[in-house]
């Protein structure tokens, strides 16, 4: 999750009714971030590679971003604060961070090459926004032959009904859907 999506200050303002998108920010604060923290801790303890993706242009002027991002005004310059991963769920050590310039990580990066080099066949996918980047990534990963588990309680989007609709469409077709607790039970130490 990136700085552009969540800060503790925005979440607190949302709780006081001073910030729009209260549902989204509250879900991130109360559910998503704590679950991501637990999941990442267990994955690291089990020796599972944790990889981050962030929306970030490869250039300062954004000439490389997708048409959709251009049209919607989703432009984060290379090196901008907004492109950083929030410290609450940020990388440890030399974990990989891959910048992306479109919704789907497989469409605009070398992620498949990296995963194949690491010998990865199985992905646990989570993040924001469920109905956009997450859904696109799950579908693309499945189409490329990866086995995918999706964790809805580690995901959020701006409208709750869209979150649930995405999960329903993906479950059993493109991914198996599990809770964080269920996934934690599957991790074992190396």
C-alpha positions in Angstrom: 0.0 0.0 0.0 1.4 3.3 -1.0 1.6 6.7 0.7 -0.9 8.1 -1.9 -3.6 5.8 -0.5 -3.3 6.0 3.3 -1.7 8.0 6.1 -2.5 7.8 9.8 -3.5 11.5 9.7 -6.0 10.9 6.8 -7.5 7.9 8.7 -8.0 9.9 11.8 -9.6 12.8 9.9 -12.0 10.2 8.3 -12.9 8.9 11.8 -13.9 12.5 12.7 -15.9 12.9 9.6 -13.4 15.5 8.2 -12.1 13.4 5.3 -14.0 11.9 2.3 -13.7 8.1 1.6 -14.3 7.2 5.2 -15.3 3.6 4.5 -12.1 3.0 2.5 -9.7 4.6 5.0 -11.4 2.9 8.0 -11.2 -0.5 6.3 -7.5 0.1 5.6 -6.8 1.1 9.2 -8.9 -1.4 11.0 -8.7 -4.5 8.8 -6.3 -4.4 5.8 -3.1 -3.0 7.4 -3.2 -5.3 10.5 -3.9 -8.3 8.3 -1.1 -7.4 5.9 1.3 -7.0 8.8 0.5 -10.4 10.2 0.7 -12.0 6.7 4.0 -10.4 5.9 5.5 -11.4 9.2 4.5 -15.0 8.7 5.6 -15.1 5.1 9.1 -13.8 6.1 9.3 -16.3 8.9 8.5 -19.1 6.5 11.1 -17.9 4.0 8.4 -16.8 1.5 9.5 -14.0 -0.9 7.5 -10.8 -0.3 7.4 -8.5 -3.4 5.8 -5.0 -3.5 4.4 -3.2 -6.5 3.8 0.6 -6.6 2.2 2.9 -9.1 5.1 5.1 -10.1 6.2 6.5 -13.5 9.6 5.6 -14.8 10.1 9.3 -15.7 9.6 12.6 -14.0 7.1 13.9 -16.6 5.0 10.7 -16.8 5.4 10.2 -20.6 5.6 6.4 -19.9 2.4 5.9 -18.0 -0.6 4.1 -19.4 -3.4 5.9 -21.3 -5.8 5.1 -18.5 -3.6 6.6 -15.9 -3.1 9.7 -18.1 -6.8 10.1 -18.6 -7.7 9.6 -14.9 -4.8 11.8 -13.7 -3.1 9.0 -11.9 0.5 10.3 -12.3 3.1 9.7 -9.6 6.6 10.9 -10.8 9.6 8.7 -10.3 10.9 9.0 -6.8 7.9 10.9 -5.4 6.8 10.4 -1.8 3.4 9.2 -3.0 5.1 6.2 -4.6 6.6 4.9 -1.4 5.1 2.0 0.5 3.7 3.0 3.9 6.0 2.1 6.7 3.4 0.0 8.5 3.5 -2.7 5.8 6.8 -1.7 4.0 9.6 -3.8 2.7 12.2 -5.4 5.0 15.8 -5.7 4.0 16.2 -6.0 0.2 12.7 -7.1 -0.6 11.8 -6.3 -4.2 9.7 -3.2 -5.1 8.6 -3.0 -8.7 7.2 0.3 -10.1 4.2 -0.1 -12.4 2.7 2.4 -14.9 -0.7 0.7 -15.4 -3.3 -1.2 -13.4 -2.0 -4.7 -14.2 1.5 -5.5 -13.0 2.0 -8.1 -15.7 1.2 -5.7 -18.5 3.8 -3.0 -17.7 6.7 -4.5 -15.8 9.2 -7.4 -15.8 7.4 -9.1 -12.9 6.9 -12.4 -14.8 10.6 -12.6 -15.6 11.4 -11.9 -11.9 9.0 -14.5 -10.6 10.2 -17.2 -13.0 13.8 -16.4 -12.0 12.9 -16.8 -8.4 11.2 -20.2 -9.2 7.8 -18.9 -8.0 4.7 -20.8 -9.2 2.2 -19.8 -6.5 1.2 -16.2 -5.7 -0.7 -14.8 -2.7 -2.1 -11.5 -4.0 -3.6 -8.7 -2.0 -3.7 -4.9 -2.0 -5.7 -1.9 -3.2 -7.8 -1.3 -5.1 -9.6 -4.7 -5.2 -11.7 -3.9 -8.3 -8.8 -2.4 -10.3 -5.2 -3.3 -9.8 -5.8 -6.4 -7.7 -8.4 -7.9 -10.0 -6.4 -7.2 -13.1 -3.3 -8.8 -11.5 -5.1 -11.9 -10.4 -6.6 -12.5 -13.8 -3.3 -11.9 -15.6 -1.4 -14.1 -13.1 -3.8 -17.0 -13.7 -3.6 -16.6 -17.4 0.1 -16.9 -17.2 0.0 -20.2 -15.4 0.5 -19.0 -11.8 -1.6 -20.6 -9.0 -3.2 -17.7 -7.2 -4.7 -17.2 -3.7 -6.5 -13.9 -3.1 -7.0 -12.5 0.4 -10.0 -10.2 0.5 -9.4 -9.2 4.1 -6.0 -7.7 3.0 -7.8 -5.8 0.2 -10.0 -2.7 -0.1 -11.5 -0.4 -2.7 -13.4 2.8 -2.5 -16.9 1.2 -2.8 -17.7 -1.9 -0.7 -20.1 -3.4 -3.3 -17.3 -3.3 -5.9 -14.9 -5.0 -3.5 -17.4 -7.9 -3.0 -18.3 -8.1 -6.7 -14.6 -8.5 -7.6 -14.0 -11.2 -5.1 -17.1 -13.1 -6.2 -16.0 -13.0 -9.9 -12.5 -14.2 -9.1 -13.3 -16.9 -6.5 -13.0 -20.3 -8.0 -12.2 -19.1 -11.5 -9.0 -17.1 -11.3 -8.1 -17.6 -7.7 -8.9 -19.5 -4.5 -10.1 -17.0 -1.9 -8.9 -17.3 1.7 -8.9 -15.2 4.8 -5.6 -14.1 6.3 -6.1 -16.5 9.2 -6.6 -19.4 6.7 -3.4 -18.4 4.8 -1.4 -18.1 8.0 -2.2 -21.7 8.7 -0.6 -22.7 5.4 2.7 -21.0 6.1 5.4 -23.3 7.6 9.0 -22.4 8.6 11.7 -23.4 6.2 
